[in-house]
Amino acid sequence: MKKKILLIALIGISFGINAQITELSNGNVGIGTTTPSEKLEVFGANPVLKITQNPGIAGAGGIVIKGAGSGPKSFVQFHNGGSIWSQSGGNGTNRLEFGSYDRTSTYMTILNGNVGIGTTNPGTWKLAVNGHIRAKEIKVETGWSDFVFENDYNLPTLKEVENHIKEKGHLKDIPSAKEVKKNGIYLGEMDSKLLQKIEELTLYTIQQQKEILLQKEKVKKLEKENESLKFLSNKFLELQKRLEKLEKSK
């Protein structure tokens, strides 16, 4: 072993490389340090260790650190930090997990290309999160509800809406609280349904506005007719007074 290390050092010096390799009597080896505290300690500027895969070897791994015990497990462990470990099993499953230092807790799992956060089984979801999500913005690509504004759309009457609420306890095409609690909702689909209700409300508002304008026109017409009636009534009273005067003068 000492001969091999000496040979590596000589080769490094011959190529003008500032090599410093130390082997202590306890078997610890240091590269870039004269006081290695572990079996292999590398010290230097980033990156301290670079491993490049031979591109000519299909399926070769850049670095594999195998754990003890049975099963095809590999893991990388960070002191006082966490661990990354992988495992391939039957049925074509391939798993990569990120967890605690002692690997008793899993924080994130990549299983056959699906990612689970807070869960080790993302199922068929590309991203499954067991917990709260905070984001600046989320883009959802889905269908939209502008069909409400098409001429052939059958807009329910308000009476029909009222009857559905009395019978079902929720709006038509909107899941009930019980269904949401059991199955959750799809954000894109629910946004589309909510927009549908907003657009229906817009049509109801437009209808009511037209009815209000018609009522205002009718009121104006009635007011004009009322003014005419008042005018005729005054004229009638004047004529009646004149007739009374004529009768008295006879």
C-alpha positions in Angstrom: 0.0 0.0 0.0 2.8 2.4 0.9 4.5 1.6 -2.4 1.3 2.4 -4.3 0.9 5.7 -2.5 4.5 6.6 -3.1 4.1 5.8 -6.8 1.0 8.1 -7.0 2.9 10.9 -5.2 5.9 10.6 -7.6 3.6 10.6 -10.6 1.9 13.7 -9.3 5.2 15.5 -8.7 6.5 14.5 -12.1 3.5 16.2 -13.7 3.9 19.3 -11.6 0.9 18.5 -9.4 1.0 19.7 -5.8 0.3 16.2 -4.3 0.3 15.5 -0.6 -0.7 11.9 0.3 -0.2 10.7 3.9 -0.7 7.2 5.4 -0.6 7.0 9.2 0.3 4.0 11.2 -3.3 3.4 12.1 -4.2 2.9 8.4 -5.8 6.3 7.9 -5.0 7.9 4.5 -5.0 11.6 3.8 -4.9 13.5 0.5 -4.1 17.2 0.9 -3.7 16.7 4.7 -1.0 15.2 6.9 -3.4 14.4 9.8 -6.2 12.2 8.4 -8.8 11.4 11.1 -10.7 8.9 8.9 -9.8 5.9 6.8 -9.7 8.3 3.8 -9.8 12.1 4.2 -9.6 14.5 1.3 -8.9 18.2 1.9 -8.7 20.9 -0.7 -10.6 23.6 -2.7 -13.9 22.6 -4.2 -14.4 20.1 -5.6 -12.2 18.0 -3.3 -13.3 14.8 -5.2 -14.3 14.4 -8.8 -15.3 11.0 -10.2 -16.0 10.9 -13.9 -17.8 7.9 -15.5 -16.2 6.3 -18.6 -18.7 7.2 -21.4 -17.7 4.1 -23.3 -19.1 1.8 -20.6 -22.8 1.4 -20.8 -24.6 1.3 -17.5 -21.6 2.1 -15.4 -22.1 4.2 -12.3 -20.0 7.2 -11.4 -19.9 6.4 -7.7 -21.5 3.5 -5.7 -21.3 3.2 -1.9 -22.9 0.0 -0.8 -24.5 -0.4 2.6 -24.2 -3.4 4.8 -26.9 -6.1 4.9 -28.8 -8.0 2.2 -30.5 -6.5 -0.8 -29.2 -4.3 -3.6 -29.0 -1.1 -1.6 -26.6 1.8 -2.1 -26.4 4.9 0.0 -24.5 8.2 0.6 -24.5 9.5 4.1 -23.7 13.0 5.3 -22.5 13.4 8.9 -25.1 15.2 11.1 -27.0 16.0 8.0 -28.9 13.3 6.1 -28.7 10.4 3.8 -29.4 9.5 0.2 -30.0 5.9 -0.6 -31.3 3.9 -3.5 -32.8 0.5 -3.9 -33.9 -1.5 -6.9 -36.4 -4.3 -6.4 -38.8 -6.6 -8.3 -41.4 -5.6 -10.8 -39.1 -3.0 -12.3 -39.2 -0.7 -9.3 -36.4 1.7 -8.8 -36.3 3.9 -5.7 -34.2 6.9 -4.6 -34.8 8.2 -1.1 -33.6 11.2 0.8 -33.9 11.0 4.6 -32.4 11.3 8.0 -28.8 10.5 8.9 -29.7 7.1 10.3 -32.1 6.4 7.4 -35.0 5.8 9.8 -37.1 8.7 8.4 -37.7 9.4 4.7 -38.3 13.0 3.6 -38.5 12.5 -0.2 -38.9 9.5 -2.5 -38.4 9.2 -6.2 -40.1 5.9 -7.3 -40.1 5.0 -11.0 -39.9 8.6 -12.0 -42.7 9.7 -9.6 -41.8 12.0 -6.7 -43.2 11.8 -3.2 -42.6 14.4 -0.5 -43.7 13.4 3.0 -44.7 10.0 1.6 -42.8 7.0 0.4 -45.4 5.9 -2.0 -46.3 8.6 -4.7 -48.4 6.0 -6.5 -49.2 7.1 -10.1 -48.8 10.8 -9.4 -45.8 12.6 -10.9 -45.7 14.6 -7.6 -47.5 13.5 -4.4 -47.1 15.8 -1.4 -48.3 14.8 2.1 -48.4 18.3 3.7 -48.8 22.0 2.8 -47.4 23.7 -0.3 -46.4 27.3 -0.6 -45.6 28.8 -4.0 -45.4 32.2 -5.7 -47.5 31.0 -8.6 -48.9 27.7 -9.9 -49.8 27.2 -13.6 -52.5 24.7 -14.3 -53.3 23.7 -17.9 -57.0 22.7 -18.2 -60.2 23.3 -20.1 -62.2 26.4 -19.6 -66.0 27.3 -19.3 -66.6 29.9 -22.0 -69.2 27.5 -23.4 -71.7 29.2 -21.0 -71.7 32.2 -23.4 -72.5 30.2 -26.5 -76.0 30.7 -27.9 -77.1 27.1 -27.5 -76.2 26.9 -23.8 -79.2 25.9 -21.6 -79.0 28.4 -18.8 -80.9 27.0 -15.8 -83.7 29.3 -14.5 -83.3 30.7 -11.0 -86.2 28.6 -9.9 -84.4 25.5 -11.1 -81.3 26.6 -9.2 -83.4 27.1 -6.1 -85.0 23.7 -6.4 -81.6 22.0 -6.8 -80.2 23.7 -3.7 -83.2 22.7 -1.7 -83.0 19.1 -2.9 -79.2 18.5 -3.0 -77.8 21.1 -0.6 -75.2 22.4 -3.1 -75.0 24.0 -6.6 -75.4 21.9 -9.7 -72.1 20.6 -11.2 -70.3 21.5 -7.9 -69.3 18.6 -5.6 -70.8 18.5 -2.1 -68.7 19.1 1.0 -68.9 15.4 1.8 -67.5 14.5 -1.7 -64.7 17.0 -1.3 -63.8 15.7 2.1 -63.7 12.1 0.8 -62.1 12.6 -2.7 -60.5 16.1 -2.6 -60.6 18.3 -5.8 -58.7 18.8 -9.0 -57.6 22.5 -9.0 -57.9 22.9 -12.8 -61.3 21.2 -13.0 -62.7 23.1 -9.9 -61.5 26.5 -11.2 -63.3 25.7 -14.5 -66.5 24.8 -12.6 -66.3 27.9 -10.4 -65.8 30.0 -13.5 -68.9 28.3 -15.0 -70.9 29.5 -12.1 -69.5 33.0 -12.3 -70.4 33.2 -16.0 -73.9 31.9 -15.2 -74.2 34.6 -12.5 -73.0 37.2 -15.1 -75.8 36.1 -17.5 -78.4 36.3 -14.6 -77.1 39.8 -13.8 -77.4 40.9 -17.4 -80.9 39.5 -17.6 -82.0 41.2 -14.4 -80.4 44.5 -15.6 -82.4 44.3 -18.8 -85.6 43.6 -16.8 -84.7 46.6 -14.5 -84.3 48.9 -17.6 -87.6 47.7 -19.0 -89.3 48.4 -15.6 -87.8 51.9 -15.6 -89.1 52.5 -19.1 -92.6 51.3 -18.0 -92.4 53.6 -14.9 -91.5 56.6 -17.1 -94.3 55.8 -19.4 -96.7 55.5 -16.5 -95.4 58.8 -15.1 -96.1 60.5 -18.4 -99.6 59.0 -18.5 -100.1 60.1 -15.0 -99.1 63.7 -15.9 -101.5 63.6 -18.8 -104.3 62.3 -16.5 -103.6 65.1 -14.0 -103.7 67.7 -16.8 -107.0 66.3 -18.1 -108.3 66.2 -14.5 -107.5 69.8 -14.0 -109.1 70.8 -17.3 -112.2 68.9 -16.3 -112.4 70.7 -13.0 -112.1 74.0 -14.7 -114.9 73.2 -17.1 -117.0 72.0 -14.2 -116.5 75.3 -12.4 -117.4 77.2 -15.5 -120.6 75.2 -15.9 -121.5 75.9 -12.4 -121.0 79.6 -12.9 -123.2 79.6 -16.0 -126.0 77.8 -14.2 -125.9 80.3 -11.4 -126.0 83.3 -13.8 -129.3 82.1 -15.3 
